[in-house]
Amino acid sequence: MPTVKLRAATILGEYEQAQTELVGKAVILSDGKAGTVESVWLDEMHGLRIFIRGHDGKWPICTIKFMQPD
C-alpha cells in the first residue's frame, strides 16, 4: 500500500478507536462541565474534539477527565 494511503488508513483507524472509547462515557472538563460524550470530531485545526450532551460547543480531547465510579 502506498505510504499516503497507509497513513490515511492509520488515522481513520485511530479515529474510530477514539470514538469507540469515548462515546457514551461520562467525563468532566477542566472548566467543571460534566456529562456524557455524545460525539467525536476530527478537526483539521484543533485535532480531536468532543461534544458533551447538554452543553453547547466542542472541546479539545485534552480538556477531559474520565469520571470515576463511586
KEKE-3310 file (N, C-alpha, C; in steps of 0.2 Angstrom, whole numbers, plus 5000, padded with zeros to 4 digits):
npx = (5004:5003:5012:5005:4992:4992:4995:4984:4974:4978:4976:4962:4958:4963:4955:4942:4944:4945:4932:4925:4930:4927:4913:4898:4904:4906:4912:4922:4925:4940:4935:4925:4913:4902:4897:4890:4899:4894:4897:4911:4924:4935:4945:4953:4961:4961:4963:4957:4941:4927:4909:4898:4884:4871:4878:4883:4894:4911:4924:4942:4950:4960:4955:4948:4943:4940:4926:4926:4919:4908)
npy = (4994:5011:5024:5036:5032:5022:5030:5037:5027:5023:5034:5035:5023:5025:5036:5030:5021:5030:5035:5024:5022:5034:5039:5039:5039:5045:5061:5074:5091:5102:5114:5112:5108:5094:5078:5067:5060:5063:5064:5063:5073:5075:5088:5098:5109:5109:5096:5081:5083:5084:5082:5086:5080:5090:5102:5117:5118:5112:5103:5102:5086:5085:5092:5084:5073:5057:5052:5044:5029:5027)
npz = (5000:4996:5004:5008:5008:5018:5029:5030:5032:5044:5052:5051:5057:5070:5074:5073:5084:5095:5095:5099:5111:5118:5116:5124:5137:5153:5157:5164:5161:5161:5164:5173:5168:5166:5159:5147:5134:5118:5104:5093:5084:5071:5069:5058:5062:5076:5080:5089:5094:5106:5109:5122:5129:5132:5134:5125:5112:5107:5113:5115:5116:5125:5137:5145:5159:5164:5173:5189:5195:5209)
capx = (5000:5007:5013:5000:4986:4994:4995:4976:4971:4980:4972:4955:4958:4964:4949:4937:4945:4944:4925:4923:4932:4924:4906:4894:4907:4905:4918:4922:4930:4944:4932:4920:4907:4902:4892:4892:4902:4889:4900:4918:4925:4942:4945:4960:4964:4962:4963:4951:4936:4921:4903:4895:4877:4868:4882:4884:4901:4915:4930:4948:4951:4965:4952:4943:4945:4935:4923:4927:4913:4908)
capy = (5000:5017:5027:5041:5028:5019:5035:5039:5022:5023:5040:5033:5018:5028:5040:5025:5018:5035:5035:5018:5023:5040:5040:5036:5039:5051:5065:5081:5095:5106:5120:5110:5105:5087:5075:5061:5061:5061:5063:5065:5076:5076:5095:5099:5114:5108:5089:5078:5087:5081:5086:5083:5080:5095:5108:5119:5118:5106:5104:5098:5080:5086:5095:5080:5068:5052:5052:5038:5026:5028)
capz = (5000:4996:5011:5009:5009:5024:5034:5030:5035:5051:5055:5052:5062:5077:5075:5075:5091:5099:5095:5102:5118:5121:5115:5129:5143:5157:5158:5167:5158:5165:5167:5178:5165:5166:5156:5143:5127:5113:5098:5092:5078:5069:5067:5055:5065:5083:5082:5091:5099:5108:5111:5128:5129:5137:5134:5118:5110:5106:5117:5113:5120:5131:5142:5149:5163:5165:5180:5192:5198:5216)
cpx = (5005:5007:5008:4993:4986:4993:4987:4973:4972:4977:4965:4954:4958:4958:4943:4938:4944:4936:4923:4924:4929:4916:4902:4898:4906:4912:4917:4927:4934:4941:4926:4914:4907:4896:4894:4894:4896:4892:4908:4920:4933:4942:4952:4964:4966:4963:4957:4947:4930:4915:4900:4888:4875:4872:4884:4892:4905:4922:4936:4948:4955:4961:4948:4947:4939:4933:4924:4921:4914:4910)
cpy = (5006:5021:5032:5037:5024:5024:5036:5033:5021:5028:5038:5028:5020:5032:5035:5022:5023:5036:5030:5019:5028:5040:5036:5036:5045:5054:5071:5085:5099:5112:5118:5107:5097:5084:5069:5063:5059:5060:5065:5067:5076:5083:5096:5104:5113:5101:5086:5082:5083:5085:5082:5085:5086:5102:5110:5119:5112:5108:5099:5092:5081:5089:5091:5075:5063:5052:5045:5035:5027:5021)
cpz = (5000:5003:5013:5011:5016:5030:5035:5033:5042:5055:5056:5057:5069:5079:5077:5082:5096:5100:5100:5110:5122:5121:5120:5136:5147:5158:5162:5163:5163:5168:5171:5174:5165:5162:5152:5136:5122:5106:5098:5085:5077:5066:5064:5058:5072:5085:5084:5096:5100:5109:5117:5128:5134:5137:5126:5117:5109:5109:5114:5118:5126:5137:5146:5154:5164:5172:5182:5195:5205:5219)
residu = (MET:PRO:THR:VAL:LYS:LEU:ARG:ALA:ALA:THR:ILE:LEU:GLY:GLU:TYR:GLU:GLN:ALA:GLN:THR:GLU:LEU:VAL:GLY:LYS:ALA:VAL:ILE:LEU:SER:ASP:GLY:LYS:ALA:GLY:THR:VAL:GLU:SER:VAL:TRP:LEU:ASP:GLU:MET:HIS:GLY:LEU:ARG:ILE:PHE:ILE:ARG:GLY:HIS:ASP:GLY:LYS:TRP:PRO:ILE:CYS:THR:ILE:LYS:PHE:MET:GLN:PRO:ASP)
# end
